[in-house]
Amino acid sequence: MEKLSVRELEVKGRRVLVRVDFNVPIEEVDGNIRIMDHTRIRESLPTIQFLRAKGAKLVLLAHLGRPKGKPNPKYSLRPIANHSTKMIPPPVDFSTEVIGQRASACAV
């Protein structure tokens, strides 16, 4: 099967799941999480902007880890999502859910 590029897809009005690598280096300073290098986020922007310009509703999927199979607030993507809103024009929403109403309501 031939691989398609996002440039070849008709995405207008569709919800598109995009796996992004937002596993960026972070540091805790005075109880706040600080992104040390947002290169991986910045490198995702052309694809995100392209799909949005074509009318897609995006769901960005990423992870930092889930030690021993259980959620750990230390690995939450919320600080990365908060930082991303400075780079990705609104609306951007964050959900800890992967199924259900809350997850369905979130689309970049």
C-alpha positions in Angstrom: 0.0 0.0 0.0 1.3 3.4 -0.9 1.9 5.9 1.8 0.0 9.2 1.6 1.2 12.6 2.8 -1.1 14.9 4.7 -1.0 17.1 1.6 -2.9 14.5 -0.3 -5.7 14.0 2.2 -9.1 15.7 2.2 -9.5 16.8 5.8 -11.9 19.7 5.7 -14.5 19.4 8.5 -12.9 16.1 9.7 -11.3 15.3 13.0 -7.7 14.3 12.5 -5.6 12.5 15.0 -2.0 13.6 14.9 0.6 11.8 17.0 3.1 14.4 18.1 6.4 14.0 19.9 6.1 16.5 22.7 8.4 14.6 24.9 10.4 17.7 25.6 13.0 18.3 28.4 11.3 19.8 31.4 12.5 21.1 34.8 10.7 21.9 38.0 11.6 25.4 39.3 10.0 26.6 42.5 7.1 24.2 42.0 6.5 25.2 38.4 7.3 23.1 35.4 9.5 24.9 32.9 10.0 23.7 29.3 13.8 23.7 28.7 13.7 23.2 24.9 10.5 23.4 22.8 12.2 22.3 19.5 9.9 19.3 19.2 6.8 21.4 19.6 8.1 24.0 17.1 8.9 21.2 14.6 5.3 20.0 14.7 3.9 23.5 13.9 4.0 23.3 10.1 1.9 20.1 10.0 -0.5 21.5 12.6 -0.9 24.8 10.8 -1.3 23.1 7.4 -4.0 20.8 8.6 -5.9 23.6 10.3 -5.6 25.8 7.2 -7.3 22.9 5.3 -10.2 23.0 7.8 -9.3 19.9 9.9 -10.2 19.7 13.6 -7.1 18.3 15.2 -6.6 16.0 18.2 -2.9 16.0 19.2 -1.8 12.8 20.9 1.4 12.6 22.9 2.8 11.1 26.1 5.6 11.5 28.6 5.3 8.1 30.2 3.1 6.1 32.5 5.4 4.4 35.0 4.2 1.0 36.2 1.0 1.4 34.1 -0.5 4.0 36.4 -1.0 7.8 35.8 1.6 9.9 37.6 1.1 13.7 37.8 4.9 14.1 37.4 4.4 13.0 33.8 1.4 15.1 33.0 1.3 16.8 29.6 -0.6 19.8 31.1 2.5 22.0 31.4 3.5 21.2 27.8 -0.1 21.9 26.6 0.0 25.2 28.5 3.3 26.1 26.8 2.0 24.9 23.4 -0.8 27.4 23.6 1.8 30.2 23.2 3.0 28.6 20.0 -0.3 27.2 18.5 -3.0 29.8 18.0 -6.2 29.2 20.0 -8.4 27.5 20.5 -6.3 24.8 22.2 -7.8 22.6 24.8 -6.3 19.9 27.1 -7.9 16.6 28.1 -6.6 13.9 30.4 -9.3 11.7 28.9 -8.9 9.6 25.8 -12.5 8.4 25.4 -15.9 9.9 26.3 -17.5 13.3 26.1 -14.6 15.3 27.4 -12.2 13.8 25.0 -14.7 14.3 22.1 -15.1 18.0 23.0 -11.4 18.7 22.6 -10.2 19.7 19.1 -7.4 22.1 18.2 
